[in-house]
């Protein structure tokens, strides 16, 4: 079975085409600047040179048509016909409490996703545009929704409820949902496989740190707590997001600066985090360069980022009464040697003993970066959320036949 994986944003669309016989990626790419007359399609067929096209793409239906056209192109394509695509998997950020696992796209599931727009106003409407666009271009091809929140539906009430009037949960489902679930699921399983240990016997802390970031406590293979909350704003300090802060700051700043709800929401999501503290960038690579050049603000931004990440690791070790494995993944987690070093140097109380030579190695494969004597294994595991989506789509579609 060939499965097309789609991750639709409000003005972008990422795709990967899998051959599920061996889980190989036949092609992948990105459509950027949807809605403009200078949209960019970057197509990467396996084993061949990348292709870039610039054209007018005003909405997602046209974007997916362009993707299908290039996938079936005689020169740059990898398919002889669109009929070879037997299933489509979509990344959907928020599944609320309705979706504890991935689900087939049908009228009922689409209606439920629309009801969840308020919980993920930046993400779920975009996912719905991707679903409708795929239906328009590939009528009759089964589609599957794979949710970032589903992995965290195993959290107990004590972890997901907020200490606010219970009626707000009953009426509006105000609670912790988490995010990056496909990533936390994938890397925790990959860590257990790498170490050749039963996942059900392990306590794992997975650190998905990139421009957005979250930490999850995985005990016995299931999520028992995670740092993102009802929205992706809570938790770690991120590229442009504030992460945890005193809730009273919001009305205080709104009053002092005469900000609207929309303006303060934009401030916390788009103008905070590394960008706000450094004054330079939201990109950890540029922050690290600034720190190494002696820039005080970059140094402070890095130290705050590392400190908050380390605090969550410590709190989740307490939540699970121990930890066997700590996993770093995603853009920053996989690539920042100095961040991993600084975090691990302050986890010696847990028995972490970093091997600096192993930590400095750059590889696209799972690897251990601690010594043989370390009481806690620390791993770097490249995430693969698209593969999780492809696997779930493949499984669900086969089971539905």
C-alpha positions, 0 to 999 in steps of 0.5 A: 500500500502507498500512503500519502501523509499530509501536514496542512498549515494555514499557508503551507502543506508538507507531504510524504509518500510512503511505500508501506511494504518496506516503509520507504519514503518515495518522495516528500516535499513542501508547498509554501505561501499558499494564498499567494501568486508566488507560492513555492513547491519543493519536491524531493523524490528519493534518490534524485535531485530536488525540484522547485516550482513557483506558481500561483496557489490560492488555496489547499485544493490547488496545492494538493492538485500540484502535489499529485501532479508532481508525484505523477510527473513523467520526469520528476514523479514517482507514481504512474497514476494517482490511483496508486495512492491507496490511503491518505493520513492527516496530522491533526493537532487536537482531538480533544477527548473524543479521539483517544486514537487515530480515526477514519475520516467520515462525516461524524469525525469531521463534525467533531473536528469542527467542534474542536476548532476553539481548542486549536484555532491555528491548527485544526481549521488548517487540517480540515482544509487539507482533508477537504482538499484531499477529498476533492482531489482523490474522491473515494480514497480512504483518509485517516486523522492522526492526532497529536493529543491522542497519546496523552489521553492515558493521563490520569485526572490528577495530571490533566485537570486544572485547579479551577472550578470543575464546571469549566471542565464539564461545560467547556472541557478545559483541561490538559491535552498535550501535544507532539503525541506522535513524536513522544510515542515514536521515540519512547518505543524506539528507545526501548527497542534500541536498549532491547528492554520491555517498554512496559517495564520502563520509566522514560522522559521524552524531550521533544524540543524544537521551535515548539517543545514539550516533555512527557513522562512515559511510564509503562509505554503510556503518557502519564503527564506532559508539559503542554496544556490545553493549548501548546502555549503551556510548559517549556520556554519555546522559540516564540512562546512564553511557556509557563507564567503566572496567570495574573500577568495576563490581565495585569499586562492587558490593563497596563498596556490596554491590550485586547485578548487577541493582542496579548495572545499574539504576544505570548505565542509569537513574540515571547520565548527565546525571541523576546529574551535574546532580542535576536532570534527564535532559532537556537542555532543563532542563540548559541552563536550569540552566546559563544560570541559573548552576547549577554542576552543570548546567554540569558535566553539559553540559560532560561531555556535549559533551566526550564527544560531541566526542571521539567525533567526533574519533576517528571522523575519525581512524578514517576518515582524514578527514571530509566531513560531520558530521550532528546528529540526534534530539531534542538534536541537532536542537534544541540550538543551544548544544550544536551551537555548543560542539561546532563551536567545538572542531572548527576543527582539522578545518576546521569553520567554524560560521555562528552565524546558520544554527545558530540557525535552527529548521526541520524540514528538512535544513540546513547550519549552516556557512559556505561556506568551511568545509572540513567541512559540518555539517548538521542532519537531522531523523531519520525512523526510522519512514519507514525501517521503512515503506520496508523493510516495503513493499519486503520485502512486495512482493518476497515476493508 
